[in-house]
Amino acid sequence: MNLTYSAEEQRFRQEVRDFLADALPNDIRERVRLGRRFSADDHLRWQTILGERGWLAANWPVEHGGPGWGPVQRHIFDEECAAAHAPTIVPFGVNMVAPVIMKFGTEAQKRHYLPRILTNQDWWCQGYSEPGAGSDLASLKTRAVRDGDHYIVTGQKTWTTLGQHANMMFCLVRTDPDVRKQAGISFLLIDMASAGITVRPIITLDGAHEVNEVFLDEVRVPVVNRVGEEGEGWTCAKFLLTHERTGIAGLGHAKQALRHLKSLATRVQHRGRPLLELASFRQRVVKADMELMALEVTNLRVIAAARDGGVPGAESSLLKVRGSELRQELSDLTRRALGPAALPFFPDFLHGDGELDDPILAESAAGAAQYFNRRKLSIYGGANEIQKSIVAKTILGM
């Protein structure tokens, strides 16, 4: 296992840096740096720029329109995007449903949906969680009853991220209630404009409209929109979650957050000295720095295995647990560094209206909001408690 970057990989890193310096719009860069809210147009504008360069679908093979990068190049790209304050790509189409369609979809589904994802014609959302089926996802109750060439879908999905912008949803439904719960699930692609769909916003602790409830009342979905065979949706779901959990580790974002924390702690004063010189605070920063280095080595080990033909398995759960816990710790330390300045809440500033003259105040405007938002990291994509059980059983053999 070689954990160093080759000369070719270093040249690729510089190519990505040069591209980001030239192509990333300054207003978008600043919105990310200051933690301001993003509109759908902001996301689409950046994704269009990436698409024109051929870099939107970083994990896609060349035959489907991707750049054909290996796992190391994808890692470098993600790391440099985070360092440059580029917005995160909305993952549901490019990084989640697309790999499922490539692996389990029909040729007709590949020809129709994959090009539309590349050109941002379809905005996808994820119909997995339900009020009674979160970490125990296999307990979902949304029903799909076969009616000729259609399924009639009735049920409710929740925590549907950015569903207010989506025109398509990939959805887990129960097509057979009489078999083992994992065996009775199917994977459907649903047009959000279909009659019987209602999207209701959920306003989160940080005041944002990021997630939603989606109600499905006898929604007609063509059978040709099923991915894989009937009753094989759990296989698709597990395949997709492996990709999602690896991404949640957010190594590049954690490294950027640590750099910001160190910079902030050298500017914030505590009794006339930089906060970073306070032993109790510095100890926590150093511990986070060491844990981040360990996470990076683990991530590179998984990448090295993937480069040699391996497929991430339970290791994705390990990355999800440690990555989410570390990002929560960094947000907590940032909030503590801001002190009382983290208390004021400026919703107009976060939505892009108005400016704050004090640079520390501008950074603190998103401090509390980001702290509350990061609480979700250890829950979504499979709660950390569940992921620890997966690691214990699969890796440790307990």
N, C-alpha and C positions, 0 to 999 in steps of 0.2 A: 504494500500500500504506500503510495507516494502522495504526501499531503502538501507538497510544494507546487507552485504554479510554473508551468513551462514558459519558455520565451514566447511561444505562439500565444499562450493564454494571457501573458502580460501585454502583448501587442493588442489583443482583443480588448482587454480592459481599457487601454488608452483610446481605442476606437470608440468604445461606448462613452467614455468621458467626453471626448471631443464632440460626439453627437449630442449629448445632453447639454453641453455648454452652448451649442449653436441652435438647437431645435426646441428646447424646453422654454415655452413662453414665460417671461419674467413674472407676469401677474399670477400665473398658475404656481410657479415656484414659491412666490411669497405667500399664497394662500396655504400651501402645505407647510411652509416654515412656521407660520403663525397659528396653525391649527384651525384655520377658518373653514366654514362649511363649503361643500362643493355642490354645484348644481349639476343636473344631467348634462347640460351643454358643456360644462367644464370637463367632465369625464370624456365626453364624446370628442371634444376638440383634441385632447391629448392622445386619445386612442386612434384618432384619424391620422395624426402625425406619425405615430408608431406604425400604423398600417401602411402608410405610404412608403416608409423605409423598409417594410417587410419584417418588422420586429414586434408586431402586436402579439402574435401567437408564438411566444418564445419556446414553448414545449411541443410544438407541432412538427411532424416530419415534413420534408420537402414535398412529398407527393400530395399533401393536403394543403399546401400553401404556406407552410411554416419555414423558418430559416434553417431547420435541420440541426440546431445546436445540440451539443451533448450536455449532460447534467452540469459539468463544470462551467461551461459558458453561460448556462441559465443562472447558476449561482452568482457568477460575476456580474451579470446584467442586473439581477435583483439588488445586489449589494450597491452597485454604482447608482442605480435609480434612487435608492433610499438616501444615499449620501448627497445626491444632487437635489433633494427635496422634490422629486417627481411624484405625482400621485400614483397610488396603487391602482393597477388595472382592475376594473370590475371583473371578478373572477368567474362568475357563474356561467357565462358562455364559453369564453376562451379556455379556461383552466379546469372547468368542472364537467359541464355536459358534453363539450366537444370530445374529450378523450373517451367518454362512454359511447358516444355515437360512432367514433372511429373503431372501437373494439367490438361493440355489440349491435350496431345499427345496420340497416339494410343499405345496399348501394344507393337506392333512391333517397334515403334519408341523408346519407353522406353528401350526395350531389346537391341536395336542396339546402340543408342547414349549415354546412361548414362554410361555404362561400359567404353566406349572409352574416355569419359571426365575424368573419374577417373584415367585412365592410361595414360593420356596426349597424346593419339593417335590423337585426334582432337584438333586443336587450332581454336577457334571461334572468329569471329569479328561481329560487329553490323552494319547492314544496315538499319539505321533509317533516319538520317538527309539527306536532299538534298539541293542544292543551293537555292531553293525557299521554303523549308519546314524545318525550324529549330524548334523554339519554337511552331510555328503553324504546328506541325507535320502532322496533318490530311490533310494538303494541298499537301501531296506528290503526285508526278506525275509518278513515275516509274510504268509502265503498265505490267500486266501479262494477256495474252490472252490465253484462253483454246484451246488446239489443241490435241484432243484425250486424251491420258494418260499423257500429258505434258502441262505445261504452257510455253509460249514464253515470256520471260521477257526482257524489254527494258527500259533503264533509267540510272540515275546517282545517286550515293550516295556520301556523302562527310563527312569529319572529321572521317573517319573510322580508329579508333585507332588500331595500330599494325596489320592492314590488310595485311602488307607486309609479315607477318609470318603465316597468317591464311590459313587453308585449307578448312574451312567451314564458312559460313556466315548465320546468321538468318536475314531475310529481310522482311520489310513491302512493299507490292506492292498493286497497285490498280487493282482489278479484275472486278469492276463494276463502270464505270464513270457516270452512270445515276441516282444514288441514293445519299442520304445525304452522305457527304464526309467521315464521320466516318464509315458509313455502307458498304462502297464499298472496304474495305481494307482486305487483307488476309496476313497470316504469313507463309513464306516459308523458308525452310532450303536448302541452295544452296551450292553445291560443287564449291570451288574457282578454281578448275582445269577445269571447264566447258569451252567449246569453247565460245568465245564472251566476256570474262571477261578481263578487263584491269585495273591494279592497278597503280596509278600514285602518287608519294610521294608529300606531302606538308611539306615543311621545316618551322618550327615554329620560333617564335621570339628568342627562346633560342638556336637556331641552331640544334635542334633535328629533326630526322625523326621519329615522333611518330604517325602522322595521315596521311591519304591518301584520294584521290579521287578514287572511283571505278565506272567504266563504264561497263554497261551491254548492249550488242548488240545482241538481239535475242538469249538470253541464254535459252536453253531447261532445264526445271526443272520438274522432275517427280511429278505428282499430289500426289503421296504417301508421298512426302516431305512437304506437307502442314500440318501445325499444327492447329487443330480445323477445323471447317467448313468454307467453302468459305464465305467471307464477315464478319467473326468474328475475324479478325486480330486485330481490335482496342481493343477488350477485352483482348487479349493476350498482346498487347503493354502496356496498362495501368497497368496490373498485373506486368509486368517486370519492368516498370519505378518506381513502388512503392519500389521494392527491390533496384534498382539502387540509388534512391534519398536518402534512408536511409543510404546506405553505403557511399555516398559522404560526409556526415557529418564529417567523418574522425576523430572521437573523440580521438582515440588512437594516431593518427599522430599529432593532435593539441597539445596534452599533451606533446609528445616528443619534438615538435617544441618549446613549451614554456620552457621546461627544458633547451634546447640548447640555447635559447635566453638569459635566465638568466645567464647561465654559461659564454656565450660570453660577456655579458654586465658587468660581474665582472672582466674580463680579459682585456677588451679594456679600455684604459685610456683616460680621458677627463680632460685636464688641471691638470694632476697629480693625478687624483682621478678616481676610477672605474666609468664607464659610468652609471651604475645602481644607483649611488648616485646623479646623475643629476635629479633634481626634475621634470622637464618637461618630461624627458624620462621615469623616474620611474613611473610617473602617468599613462602613456599609458600602461606600462607593467602590473601595478596593475589592470587597467581597463580590459585588456585582460584576466588576471587571473580570475577576478570575472565573466566575461562573459563565460569563459570556465567552471567554476564551475556550473553556471546556465544551460549551455548546457548539462553538464553531468547529472544533476538532471532531466532535461527534457528527455534525452535519457533513463535514468533508469525508468522514468515513463512509457514511451512507451514500454520498455522491460517488466516491471511488468504487463502491460495490455496484452502483447503478451503471457506471461507465464500463464496468467489466461484464455487464449483462445481468446483474442482479435486479430484483424488483423490491422496492421498499415494502416492508411488512409491518411488524409490530414496532420497528424502529421509528415509524412515523408517529406512533403514539408517544414514544419517549421524547421526540423532538417537540411535539405539541405541548406536553406537560411542562418541560423545562423552559421552552421558549415563552409560553404564556405567563408562567410564574415570574420569569425574569423581566418581561416587559411591564408587568404589574408592579414589581419592585422599583423599577426605574421611574415609573409614573408617580409612585409614592414618594420617592426621594426628590423628584422635581417639585412636587407639591410642598414638601417640607422645606426645600430650599427657598421657595417663594415666600413662605411664612404667611403673614397676614395679607400679603399682596395677592394670594391665591383665592381670597374670599370674594372679592368683587366679581360680578358676573355681567358681561357686556354682550347680550345677545345680538344687538345691532352690529357690533364690531365683528362678531363671529360669522355673521351672515354677509359681511362685506361692506357694510354701510358705516362710513366714518373712520377716523383714524385716532390713535392714541399716541400722544407725543413722547411719553416716557417709554423707552425701549423695554425696560423690565416689566412695566405695566402691560405693554403689548404682548410680551411673552406670557405673562401671567393670566391674560384674558382667557386663554384656552387651558390653563393649568388644571383648574378644578374640573372643567368639562372633560378633559382627556383622562383624568384620574377616574372619574365615574364611568366613562366609556370603557376603559380598560378592564373593569370588573368582569365584563362579559367574556374575556379571552379564555378564562378557565372553565367556561360553561359551554359555549357554542362549539360545534364540530365534535361533540362528544365530551361530556364533563370530565375533568381531570381525574376524578375518582374512578370513573369507568376506564379511562386510559391506563391508569396505574394497575388495574386488575388485568387488563390485556397484557401489559408488560410482564406482570408477575406470572401469568399462566403460560404465555407464549415464549418469552425469553428466559425467564428464571425457572420455569417448570414447576411452579408452586401450586 
